[in-house]
Amino acid sequence: AIINFGSINIDHVYQVDHFVQPGETLASTHYQQLLGGKGANQSIALAQAGADVCHVGSIHENDAAFKQALIKKGVDCRGVKCSETPSGHAIIQVTPSGENAIVLFGGANQTITAKTVMQALDGTKPSDWVLTQNETSSIDQVLRQAKEKQLKVAFNPAPMSESVKSLPLECIDLLIVNETEAAALTEKDSLDDIVAVFKEQWSECEVIITLGKAGVMMLKNNDCIKVDAFLVDAVDTTAAGDTFIGYFLSAYSNHTDAKRALIRGCAASAIAVTREGAAQSIPTQKEVDRFLAK
Ligand code: ADP
């Protein structure tokens, strides 16, 4: 199984003519509530890719419908607890040109404790994987306890913050970053310099750098495996990384070789970028198979 310690957010999406200005009250022309959060998106991608995924997280009891939505996608939500703290949510303004401005409240995502982590990892087997991002509390505990239990640890430090550098990074088996996160983590600008730092300082760990429409690169045992992105007409790249991670990790944790797993991740995320939205843009396994057969 893959145990994903991750955020569950409610995205409140408002269409506006322009971003609200200081002191202004602005009427929105359209409103939508969507399930979001990098954690939830990755769990959905894992489940759609066929993985056995247990989500560990927290939402307010009034928002049980969002937990049901995850369950409906095939995610085991026994580790999702009800909190008295409001659910994590994002207030998203979208302008006609597609630009967005976002206010994020971590809320219940920040109520995960060392005890939650301990309980969630109770009864796991060494063949299990643990996955986490940077949108929930007690990430240091997730990394440490998973390593102690000799589980495989995958970490996606998104959104990137300075605090990531003080985490017990030696506990990680697989690091997955986009170019921005890679640059912040290594404090380098060019891809060559970034790769050099990973090769030198992260040699114990496998590293995947996703490169948007340039595809993906994986550093593994002194090898550098590169896979091109598929050529598609992108309309919305939201959740591209989350889709890649879910599809890659589902295959890789099931002993598919690295190159093939990378190709599946790229295919799934290429489909996702041709569709609007986050969770709703993540393809099914059938769609990915059909896309790869073309
Ligand atoms: P993130 O969404 O985390 O910023 P990336 O932008 O690197 O991550 O995208 C993740 C993966 O999605 C890429 O490795 C690539 O396979 C795929 N992808 C992203 N943008 C495109 C695109 N325009 N065309 C095809 N594939 C894309």
Residues whose N, C-alpha, C, O or C-beta is under 5 A from the ligand:
A	BS01	ADP	N178 T210 L211 G212 K213 G215 V216 A229 F230 V232 A234 T237 A239 A240 G241 F244 G265 C266 S269 A270 V273
